[in-house]
Amino acid sequence: MVLLVKDGDYVRVDRRRTVDVERPSSARATLAVATAPGRGFFTKRNLLNSSALFSAVVLGWGPFSGEAQAQVTTPQQANGVTVSLDQPVQIDTAVTGAAGYGLHALNGGVITNGANSIDLNAQNSRAIVAESGGQIRLDGTGGTLEIDSQNQASVDSLSTVLATGNGSLVDLTDATITASSAGTSGFSAAEAAFGGTLRLTDSTVTALGGAQTVSERGPQAILVAGEGSKAELNNVTVFTTTTMNRVGSAGILAGQGGDVVGRDIDINIVAVGDLGNKIGVQALDENSTIVIDNLDIEATNGGAPGANASGVQATTRSDITINSGNIYGNAMNAGLSSNIGARLTANDVHVTSTKTSPISGLVNASNGGNLTMVGGSAKYSSALESVVGTAAGLNSELNLRGTEVFLGHGSVTAAGGIAVQALNRATVNLDNAIVTAESLASTRVTGLSATGASTLTMTNGSVLNVKGGANANTSLKNPGDNYSVGGRVGVRFKW
């Protein structure tokens, strides 16, 4: 950079350690200085006599416009103060464990950005940490906001981006967050914990797991843990994958009272191995809640025929509501699941699977869980014995209100499939629902089944269609159990 400070120019040294040079021709430059700034305006003579040291060398004169700015390359901490990143940022950290960070705000400190080029790369450490009321607000719109981490097997359970503690906030717009591991257990790409808030807008979050034993927990792309912790997600894309079997990996996970609110969420799961379920959206326990408007989940088989993935799962008295969505893929084993006293409500959600191994409940409630679908659909076709809708266990309840259920079955040797079933003192309520079981070959299919003192009720014009070969179909299995048919119910059988 070439710049000459001439007589008559005015120079301002501000608190960000930059020097503004103003001259009558309106050309302007900004230079970084290495020492603390002075105050007010300086002439050329006063500036050169001062103790301020330029980080650029003044060599000569020529036409000049724009800015010459140094690059931020060292970790930045805001401890009770405000730090503005007005220069391009390229921070690489390699400090092992939670002590390492690229950006760190604490005790009410704030970090923001004016520059639109930020690149954080963390090796065995965290890229962004906001704690004890600290806030980090970064906007990559129109530029680059890249946040990456690579953790090795010796570093366990680190999150790349973390907001922890009451009042702490990480707010990222147009960010790309990528967390990967060669063998680490239970890491996350972005996390809110102990009352912290994670806010992501127009962003992409990726969690790439490595080789692990089947007993180790897989990665979470977005984790919200602890009462008062919250994730606010708007137009966010999530990718999760592993290279071997993992237990408990998830795209979005809320636990220990954490809350997630999202809109326009797109989740892509690559399931590898037939052990360990990979889940798109999961709430783990009591007081954990998730509400998402417009959700899309695709589960893709990464190589093993029996690879399993679940779309949305509520467990142990948690609560999930999905308003509008599509859940699908050739690894989708259970699109909607509620168990152990949890409640899952799906409004206008469509669930399909093209999985080639058996499915026991594409949409299901078990062990006291409650699943309610309002509108939407659940559809599956397979050459193997499978079930589309299931309620199993005491106090388990599956409610299908205006929902379409379809089972297509094509095997000539398997025992047959069931469109909707209630097992072991469970309850199924069909309200203005349409249930179709269709034999695509000369096999047996069952439309509705209630066993083990279970209850199945059809009301408000619900329809059962059973289609197929003359020797292939039954309508109601074990009708001695508790069937109730009322309202304007039409049951049609077609052979």
ABEGO torsion letter per residue (X at the ends): XBBBBBBGBBBBBBAAGBBBBBBAAGBBBBBBBABBBBBEBBBAAAAAABABBBABBBABBBBBBEBBBBBBABBBBBBGBBBBBABBBBBBBABBEAABBABBBBGGBBBBBABABBBBBBBGBBABBBBGGBBBBBBABGBBBBBBBBBBAABBGBBABBBBEBGBBBBBBGBBBBBBBAGBBGBBABBBBGGBBBBBBGBBBBBBBBBBBAABBBBBABBBBEBGBBBBBBGBBBBBBBABBBBGBBABBBBGGBBBBBBGBBBBBBBBEABEBBBABBBABBGBBBBBBGBBBBBBBAGBAABBBBABBBBGGBBBBBBEEBBBEAABABABBBBGGBBBBBBGBBBBBABABBBAGABBBBGGBBBBBBEEBBBBBBABBBBABBBBEBGBBBBBBGBBBBBBBABAABAEBBABBBBGGBBBBBBGBBBBBBBABBBBBBABBBBGGBBBBBBGGBBBBBBEBAAABBABBGAABBBBBBEBBBBBBBX
